[in-house]
Amino acid sequence: MKAENKTKITFPSHSANEAFARGATAAFLARYDPTVPQLADIKTAVSEAVTNCIVHAYPETMGEIAMTLSMYPGRKLRIVIADQGIGISDVAKAMEPLFTTGNPEERSGLGFAVMQSFMDTVKVSSRPGHGTRVVMTKVLTERS
């Protein structure tokens, strides 16, 4: 199925760019008039995915994060957040709630659980040394 609208942006893994990614997502979605709760959920999922890249993919260096937003017929939104960082050796383990490779004093290990709670689907693929790709989808309901 071909996307009705699509954009791709790339940005460095600076922590300030997490807010940029949320704002860019909101701007892309504006023409589709999502509900306020839908928009908040989607922005939160994007925030978690981008933060994972910033904190875990590039722990000792700066790298590039790519975000692709696509809208398909039926108001189906697809968001891809990808990096070329260190990758995840065990994706299933990483997606378990409370698991973190970061400092447990600073990280809760709930990033993937949050994404899954706010989006219809979340799929993660990764290869150590080659990066990670998170694909999230959500069907936007029509306003009543």
Disulfide bonds with the S-S distance in Angstrom:
none
